[in-house]
């Protein structure tokens, strides 16, 4: 962009500016002159008006002395009257004002000279008048009139001077008006001319400024585009001053977008902020002083700085340029240049190091060439006219060629290989070498060669392209070739063995491993993976990663295995359990040994899955334990149950009997040699035929029937034996296995039971007889007694004395109690243990019937009976009704005086093992039914006594009853194969608990 178009020649503008300045100065001076003249005229008019005002005040002052009212005020003798004094002060003030205003007017000063004397005379005359008391007008004497006349004359003279002064001021105003009229048009004309010229200058300046503004706007847009597209950071700073006008910081006025690109700073956000906040690094290393120096000395300064931004190191070359009110900083990113310099420096350093190394390597190579057994050759390509390689020239060859070909290096150097090694062209070797040069790909090959000693030797050659030739390194591999052949054979054998070993691992469920002790790396065989439940090589194995397969309970064993193996190379741990991928638990046994493999300490070994053997072993141990336990139990059972076991080998005389069988015969175990013949000697002579018959029948039919016979023990004691058994095969032989039980006590018990049954039948007959007596014979006289009591009560009761009536009442009570006693005895005796009439009974219905029977007592006592849901169980309906009736009646009877009875009935189902009470439990589950009351209770020591017949805890005068009710309850519960007991505490109620089979 042509920036010269933005401005014109400065000479033209200077000339025009000078002309405009002269015209404006002339016009302004004329306007100033007119304004000053007008100002003087205005000041004269103002001064004249001030003089007129002062003269008017003087006139008013003097006129006031003519007022009778004023004169009366000054004649007032009041102490606080200051009218005259104020009047004198006003006159002096007015006179002083006139003197000041007329300083430049000599004529007025002449007129004012007698005015002061006249005012003093006036004041004196007024003071004289004020000294005479105030009197009425009619009493005024000639003297006062003379004084007033003097005052009036003085006032006349004052007015005369005043009029002269006013006349002169009027004349001054007239002259000033004439002068104003003569010049009043010149000032507006001059102002109009100045305004017109200023308008022309303004229009011209506006047009020029507008054109320049358009050009500046274009320039600004161009500059903005330049700033937007430049790769440099361009910022403009203005200084910040302290109170001493020292620069303490710079404010960022402008920042371009490169701040965002390079530094990650938003230009809009950093503009207006101090440099120390946005670029704190500028305050370091004297860079801030450079900014101040650039601004104050108005000179350009260059800076190189290194900063860290957006996580990387950047270099910038900054140019500080002073502008009108600040400095412009242009920072060019020189990171690439600096990096290039660094890289160049590093490359130079590396080059120097490589040169030094090259010299060392050259010397080193020379030594190597002399010391190594390899033949090293360097060939240069020889090409024909078509640029095809037809031969190679030997540029270098070391002295190791001599023992092979007999040639000296210096003799064959610079010769062609077709001359020295013609066999190269007879094989594919030449093609290899030419291909290396043409493709640049190195190649290796092996070739036989007949040495000067006539033996064929093998050589390995490596050809690498170097320039337009090759470097060929050859070494003898005759021995390696032989070893390789041997190794191939060994590898073949090893592959065969590995295949056999893999098959053996699968068959024997074995896995192998190699565990490197330095870092825990491990390799395991394919079958090891399969034992873990995975396919081979499906994951990488280490000592730590393998830990996840170890059973949680065996982790400590596994850790011990690792610690001991790392420390000692072996471990005492021989096995542990693992959990496979499928969740199966397997038992692993392992055996390993330490060795050095590839220079690293390792443990190599095998693992065996012994899960099945372990399970079988555990099963055998378990079976042995069970067998031992069973044998122990059987031995104890034989001794307790008086049983002996035996084994008879059918068809022979051979038998085996248990230890307890020996004891049953009165001998210690193995006390004699057991046989059928020997055992027959113990059989009772009267039962010998039975014994022989059972043996004969068992032998013929191979069926054993239970039979009994007697034996005579060593001590002569006769014992009854019950024998039974079965035929089985053992070791391909038919045997009879059986037991013999000593039932001598059972036989005696049966005899005793038979006698007891006879006594029981007799007792039952007597009880039946008692029932008949109680129900007929005892009740007959009791009914007659009650009948006569009833007749006496209805006909003769009134004839009895008071004492006779008391006796009669006791007879009535005794008869009633006798009847209850008889009925309860009948009830108790009729409860038997027969269960033919057991049926399923709902206790809830039974309870409702009992509550209905006791409804009057419940109502009279106000009792509250709460009941849970009661069960359904097997039993005799009327007996269970009698049971609940007796228990609830007792709770109502033995209540606390003045306290309403509260009875709670609870039920729950419990297992027989949960019942702490000791009684014979026939069922697995029982219903526990509890009846709780708030009655008088009883002492715990009577908890068993209350269930006995005719046992009472209270006198019959305190509580009625026969003492049989709870005995009936106990018999009913026992008849239902249950158990009943009670708990209580005096004064705190009772709880009756009974269990009935569920």
GIMORA-V154745 format. One record per pair of residues at least 6 apart in sequence whose ideal C-beta (glycine too) atoms are under 6 Angstrom apart, sorted by the first residue. I is the first residue (numbers start at 0). J is the second residue. Records with the same first field share a line. If there is no record, write none. Layout:
BEGIN
I->J + J
END
This chain:
BEGIN
0->221
5->214 + 218
19->200
26->193
29->189
30->189 + 190 + 193
33->185 + 186 + 189
36->182
40->175 + 179
43->175
44->175
47->168 + 171 + 172
49->100
50->100 + 168
51->168
53->96 + 97 + 100
54->161 + 164 + 165
56->93
57->93 + 161
58->161
60->89 + 90 + 93
61->154 + 157
63->69
72->82
73->82 + 83 + 129
74->129 + 133
83->129
87->122
90->118
94->115
97->111
101->107 + 108
107->164
110->160 + 163 + 164
114->160
117->153 + 156 + 157
120->153
121->153
124->149 + 150
127->146
128->146
226->233 + 255
231->329 + 331
232->257 + 258 + 330
233->255 + 329
234->254 + 328
235->252 + 253 + 325 + 327
236->249 + 325 + 326
237->250 + 252 + 324 + 325
238->246 + 249 + 294
239->247 + 248 + 250
241->247
246->291
248->273 + 275
249->274
250->273
251->269 + 270 + 272
254->266 + 269 + 270
258->264 + 266
259->265
261->332
262->308
263->309
269->277
274->281
275->282
280->306
281->287
289->300
293->300 + 319 + 321 + 326
294->321 + 326
297->321
299->320
300->319
301->318
302->317
303->316
304->315
305->314
306->313
313->334
314->333 + 334 + 337
315->330 + 332
316->331 + 333
317->328 + 330
318->329
319->326 + 328
320->327
368->375 + 397
373->472 + 474
374->399 + 400 + 473
375->397 + 472
376->396 + 471
377->394 + 395 + 470
378->391 + 468 + 469
379->392 + 394 + 468
380->388 + 436 + 467 + 468
381->389 + 390 + 392
382->388
383->389
388->433
390->415 + 417
391->416
392->415
393->411 + 412 + 414
396->408
398->408
400->406
403->450
405->451
411->419
416->423
423->429
431->442 + 444
432->462 + 469
435->442 + 462 + 464 + 469
436->464
439->464
441->463
442->462
443->461
444->460
445->459
446->458
447->455 + 457
448->456 + 458
449->455
450->456
456->475 + 477
457->476 + 477 + 480
458->473 + 475
459->474 + 476
460->471 + 473
461->472
462->469 + 471
463->470
504->526
505->526
508->608
509->605 + 607
510->524 + 526 + 527 + 530 + 606
511->524 + 605
512->521 + 523
513->522 + 601 + 603
514->521 + 602
515->599 + 601
516->565 + 600
517->599
519->541 + 542 + 543
520->541
521->540 + 541
523->540
525->535
528->535
530->608
531->548 + 579
532->579 + 580 + 581
533->580
542->561
548->577
549->557 + 577
550->576 + 578
553->575 + 576
556->572 + 575
557->575
559->572
560->570 + 572
563->570
564->570 + 602
568->593
573->588
574->587 + 588
575->587
576->584 + 586
577->585 + 587
578->584
585->608 + 610
586->609 + 610 + 613
587->606
588->607 + 609
589->604 + 606
590->604
591->602 + 604
593->602
594->603
637->659
638->659
641->741
642->738 + 740
643->657 + 659 + 660 + 663 + 739
644->657 + 738
645->654 + 656 + 737
646->655 + 734 + 736
647->654 + 735
648->734
649->733 + 735
652->674 + 675 + 676
654->673 + 675
656->673
658->668
661->668 + 670
663->741
664->681 + 712
665->712 + 713 + 714
666->713
681->710
682->690 + 708 + 710
683->709 + 711
686->708 + 709
689->708
690->708
693->706
697->703
701->726
703->724 + 725
705->723
706->722
707->721
709->717 + 719
710->718 + 720
711->717
718->741 + 743
719->742 + 743 + 746
720->739
721->740 + 742
722->739
723->737
724->735 + 736 + 737
726->735
727->736
770->828
773->821 + 824 + 825
777->821
781->817 + 818
784->814
785->814
788->811 + 814
819->961
820->961
823->961 + 963
826->967
827->963 + 967
830->970 + 974
832->974
836->875
837->873 + 874
839->871 + 873
840->874 + 876 + 879
841->871
842->869
843->869
845->879 + 880 + 883
846->883
849->883 + 884
856->891
860->891 + 900
861->899
862->891 + 900
863->901
864->902
865->903
866->904
867->905 + 906
869->906
870->906 + 926
872->995
874->975
878->971
882->968 + 971
885->964 + 968
886->930 + 991
890->902 + 932 + 934
891->900
892->958
893->934 + 935
894->900 + 934
895->935
901->933
902->932
903->931
904->930
905->929
906->928
907->927
908->924 + 926 + 997
909->925 + 927
910->924
911->920 + 923
916->978
918->978
921->976
922->996
924->997
925->994 + 996 + 997
926->995 + 997
927->994
928->993
929->990 + 992
930->991
931->990
932->988 + 989
933->988
934->988
936->983 + 984 + 985 + 986 + 987 + 988 + 989
937->952 + 983
938->985
941->952
942->981
944->950
945->965
946->965 + 966 + 969
948->963 + 966
949->962
950->962
951->962
969->979
972->979 + 993
975->995
976->996
977->993 + 994 + 995
978->994
979->993
980->992
981->991
982->990
983->989
END
